[in-house]
Amino acid sequence: MIDPKEDEETNPFCYGKSLAEWLRSKFEALGYEPEPVIAEDWGWCVMLKREPFLLWVGCGNERSEFYDKITPKQKESFVPDGREITWCSFVASDTPIWTATFWKKLVGRVSTHEEVSAVSRQLEGILNNETRIHVTAEPAA
């Protein structure tokens, strides 16, 4: 379900709040303590952890077709049918400079690769176990 006003918190035609909230509950069931979903300019973020680095799942949609089809006047009342949207999700990490410097001094270096890979596998499992979802692309290695 798409909230008609949700892209007011993102860029035009950027949806995915419901997907983010659904994934948040799935990761919570896996033992994470995710924050409430966060609006970003590109879509919605499920923050799984912040220390010693940020680990999150991004949720959004393919929106280029809307820019070509919907006029600014139509946009005021436009809400797409979520069944016709191509949804996107990905796992990412960020290491703030001050955190990276601290951990590098403490333990040598901050490596996010293993946790990003683990969360990517979990995300793939969540999506593949939902019969209503058709995964069209393999996650990046």
C-alpha positions in Angstrom: 0.0 0.0 0.0 1.3 3.4 -0.9 0.5 6.4 1.3 -0.5 9.3 -1.1 1.7 11.7 0.9 4.8 9.5 1.5 6.8 11.0 -1.3 6.5 14.4 0.3 9.2 13.1 2.7 11.4 11.9 -0.2 11.8 13.0 -3.8 8.8 12.9 -6.1 7.6 9.4 -6.9 10.0 7.8 -4.3 7.9 5.2 -2.5 8.8 2.2 -0.4 7.7 3.1 3.1 5.5 0.0 3.4 8.2 -2.2 2.0 10.7 -0.7 4.5 8.3 -1.2 7.4 7.6 -4.8 6.4 11.4 -5.5 6.1 11.9 -3.8 9.4 9.5 -6.3 11.1 11.3 -9.2 9.3 14.7 -8.1 10.5 13.3 -7.5 14.0 12.1 -11.1 14.0 15.7 -12.1 13.1 17.0 -10.5 16.3 18.0 -7.0 15.1 16.7 -3.9 16.8 16.0 -1.7 13.8 15.1 2.0 14.3 11.8 3.3 12.9 12.1 3.7 9.1 13.9 6.9 7.9 12.9 8.9 4.9 15.8 9.7 2.5 15.8 11.6 -0.7 16.0 8.3 -2.7 13.5 6.3 -0.7 13.3 4.7 2.8 16.0 3.4 5.1 15.8 0.6 7.6 18.7 1.3 10.1 19.8 -2.0 11.6 22.7 -0.7 13.6 24.9 2.4 14.0 28.0 1.0 15.8 30.8 0.4 15.0 29.4 1.4 11.6 26.0 2.1 10.0 24.3 -1.0 8.6 21.1 -0.5 6.8 18.6 -1.7 4.1 17.4 0.7 1.5 13.9 0.4 0.0 12.6 2.3 -3.0 11.1 1.9 -6.4 11.9 2.3 -10.1 10.4 5.8 -10.8 11.8 7.1 -14.1 8.5 6.2 -15.9 6.6 8.5 -13.7 8.7 11.5 -14.6 7.7 11.0 -18.3 4.0 10.2 -17.8 2.8 12.4 -14.9 2.4 16.1 -15.2 3.0 18.4 -12.3 -0.8 19.0 -12.2 -1.5 15.3 -12.2 1.1 14.7 -9.5 -1.1 16.5 -6.9 -3.6 13.6 -6.8 -1.4 10.8 -8.3 -0.9 7.6 -6.3 0.4 4.6 -8.2 -0.9 1.1 -7.9 1.8 -0.7 -5.8 1.3 -3.9 -7.7 2.6 -2.3 -10.9 5.7 -0.9 -9.4 9.2 -2.4 -9.6 10.4 -2.3 -6.0 14.1 -2.2 -5.0 16.0 -3.1 -1.9 19.7 -3.2 -1.1 22.0 -3.6 1.9 24.6 -0.9 2.6 27.0 0.3 5.2 28.7 3.6 6.0 31.6 4.2 8.3 31.7 7.8 9.6 35.3 9.2 9.5 35.5 9.6 13.3 34.3 6.0 13.8 36.7 4.6 11.3 39.6 6.4 12.8 38.7 5.2 16.3 38.2 1.6 15.4 41.3 1.6 13.1 43.4 2.6 16.1 41.7 0.1 18.4 41.5 -3.0 16.3 43.4 -2.3 13.1 40.6 -1.6 10.6 36.8 -1.6 10.3 35.5 -4.4 8.0 31.9 -4.2 7.0 32.1 -6.8 4.3 31.1 -9.9 6.4 28.1 -8.2 8.0 26.9 -6.7 4.7 27.1 -10.1 3.1 25.2 -11.7 6.0 22.4 -9.2 5.9 22.3 -9.5 2.1 21.8 -13.2 2.4 19.1 -12.6 5.0 17.4 -10.0 2.8 17.5 -12.5 -0.1 15.9 -15.2 2.1 13.2 -12.9 3.3 12.3 -11.8 -0.3 12.5 -15.4 -1.7 10.3 -16.8 1.1 7.4 -14.4 0.2 5.3 -16.0 -2.5 3.9 -12.6 -3.6 7.4 -11.4 -4.5 9.1 -12.2 -7.7 12.8 -11.4 -7.5 14.1 -10.3 -10.9 17.8 -9.8 -10.2 20.4 -11.4 -8.1 21.9 -9.3 -5.3 25.3 -7.8 -5.9 28.2 -9.9 -4.6 
